[in-house]
């Protein structure tokens, strides 16, 4: 179970929180707000290994580009455009 502690508490007893983080993440707060997370090295390595696949549009075939250009958003998903346009879909 993830625990939440103050930065002052971690400073006073780092070894104990280091051991706790080997089992579960420890959220460290500053001024009452979450600021950092102490995690096991193995968890850190697992997170950094997650590959993001990136394909360049220049590597796509003409047929693949045509399929993408002809695609349409399903009804009811217009709200997803908000992040792209900065406007509400109803605007």
C-alpha positions in Angstrom: 0.0 0.0 0.0 1.4 3.4 -1.0 2.1 5.7 1.9 2.3 9.4 2.1 4.8 11.2 4.3 6.2 14.7 4.8 9.7 15.6 3.5 10.7 16.4 7.1 9.7 12.8 8.2 11.7 11.3 5.3 14.7 13.5 6.2 14.6 12.3 9.8 14.2 8.6 9.0 15.4 8.1 5.4 16.5 4.5 5.9 13.0 3.4 7.0 11.3 5.1 4.1 13.9 3.7 1.7 13.0 0.2 3.0 9.3 1.0 2.6 9.8 2.2 -0.9 11.4 -1.1 -1.8 7.9 -2.6 -1.2 5.6 0.2 -2.3 6.0 3.7 -3.6 6.2 6.4 -0.9 4.7 9.8 -1.8 6.6 12.7 -0.2 4.8 15.9 0.4 6.0 19.4 0.8 3.7 22.1 2.3 0.9 19.6 2.3 1.1 18.8 -1.4 2.5 15.7 -3.1 5.9 16.6 -4.6 8.0 13.5 -5.2 7.7 9.8 -5.1 10.3 7.4 -3.7 10.2 4.0 -5.5 12.3 0.9 -5.7 15.1 0.8 -8.3 13.5 -2.1 -10.1 10.3 -0.1 -10.5 12.2 2.8 -11.8 14.0 0.7 -14.4 10.7 -0.9 -15.5 9.2 2.5 -16.0 12.1 3.8 -18.0 12.2 0.8 -20.2 8.7 1.4 -21.5 9.3 2.2 -25.1 7.2 4.7 -27.0 6.9 3.7 -30.6 7.2 6.6 -33.0 6.7 6.3 -36.7 7.6 9.0 -39.1 4.9 9.9 -41.6 7.6 9.8 -44.2 8.0 6.0 -43.6 4.3 5.3 -44.4 3.2 4.1 -47.8 0.8 6.1 -50.0 -1.9 3.5 -49.2 -1.4 3.9 -45.4 -1.5 7.7 -45.7 -4.7 7.5 -47.8 -6.4 5.4 -45.1 -5.4 7.8 -42.4 -6.6 10.8 -44.4 -9.9 9.1 -45.1 -10.5 8.2 -41.4 -13.2 9.9 -39.4 -13.9 10.3 -35.7 -16.7 8.2 -34.2 -19.8 10.1 -33.1 -19.6 11.2 -29.5 -15.8 11.6 -29.5 -15.7 15.2 -30.7 -14.6 16.3 -27.2 -11.2 14.7 -27.9 -10.5 17.4 -30.4 -10.4 20.0 -27.6 -6.8 19.1 -26.7 -5.8 19.6 -30.3 -7.6 22.8 -31.1 -7.7 24.5 -27.7 -11.4 25.1 -28.3 -14.6 23.3 -27.2 -16.1 21.1 -29.9 -19.4 23.0 -29.6 -17.7 26.3 -30.4 
